[in-house]
Amino acid sequence: MKTKAIFYHAGCPVCVAAEQNVANALDPSRFEVEHVHLGQNKARVAEAEKAGVKSVPALVLGGQAYHINFGAGIEALR
């Protein structure tokens, strides 16, 4: 059974680098990765906040939020 991973980002250079170096590096045989651009999909900002995301880029892996750098605070994406 694969672990669900959600990579939340805003499309900024920091987010793109994190996506290339972190989210895309996850083993596809172990992880099902969904990429969510919060700048384009504002309806999912509340979902990200509920998952513990405080800034993007962030990876929610197995229900835990991991902040990968600081591209933008979640409040800027509302």
matplotlib code that plots the C-alpha trace (Angstrom):
import matplotlib.pyplot as plt

x = [0.0, 1.4, 1.7, -0.2, 2.0, 0.7, 3.2, 1.7, 3.3, 2.8, 4.8, 7.6, 11.3, 11.8, 8.7, 9.9, 13.3, 11.7, 9.4, 12.4, 14.6, 12.2, 8.7, 9.9, 12.6, 10.1, 10.0, 6.8, 6.6, 6.2, 4.5, 1.5, 2.4, -0.2, 1.1, -1.2, -0.5, -2.3, -1.9, -4.1, -6.3, -7.3, -10.1, -7.5, -5.8, -8.1, -7.2, -3.5, -3.9, -5.9, -3.0, -0.6, 0.9, 2.1, 4.2, 5.0, 6.6, 5.5, 5.1, 2.3, 3.5, 1.4, -0.6, 2.5, 3.4, 7.1, 8.1, 10.9, 12.0, 10.2, 8.6, 5.4, 3.3, 0.0, -1.8, -0.5, -2.3, -5.8]
y = [0.0, 3.4, 6.3, 9.4, 12.5, 16.0, 18.6, 22.1, 25.0, 28.4, 28.1, 30.4, 29.6, 28.2, 25.9, 24.7, 23.8, 21.9, 20.1, 19.0, 18.0, 16.6, 15.7, 14.2, 12.3, 10.2, 6.5, 6.1, 2.5, 3.6, 7.0, 8.4, 12.1, 14.8, 18.2, 21.1, 24.7, 26.8, 30.0, 28.4, 26.3, 28.6, 26.2, 23.9, 26.4, 25.5, 21.9, 22.7, 24.7, 21.9, 19.5, 21.8, 23.7, 27.2, 28.1, 26.7, 24.7, 21.9, 18.2, 16.4, 12.9, 10.3, 13.1, 15.1, 18.5, 19.1, 22.6, 22.6, 26.2, 29.4, 30.6, 32.2, 32.1, 30.3, 33.6, 35.1, 32.4, 33.0]
z = [0.0, -1.0, 1.4, 0.3, -0.1, -1.0, -2.1, -1.6, -3.4, -5.0, -8.2, -7.0, -7.7, -4.2, -4.6, -8.1, -6.7, -3.8, -6.2, -8.3, -5.4, -2.9, -4.1, -7.4, -5.6, -3.6, -4.6, -6.8, -5.7, -2.1, -2.4, -4.3, -4.7, -5.5, -6.5, -5.4, -6.7, -4.0, -6.1, -8.7, -6.5, -3.6, -2.7, -1.2, 1.1, 4.0, 3.5, 3.6, 6.8, 8.4, 7.5, 9.4, 6.4, 7.6, 4.5, 1.1, -0.2, 2.1, 1.9, 3.8, 4.2, 6.1, 7.7, 8.9, 7.4, 6.5, 5.6, 3.0, 2.9, 2.9, -0.4, 1.0, 4.1, 3.9, 4.7, 1.5, -0.5, 0.8]

ax = plt.figure().add_subplot(projection="3d")
ax.plot(x, y, z, "-o")
ax.set_aspect("equal")
plt.show()
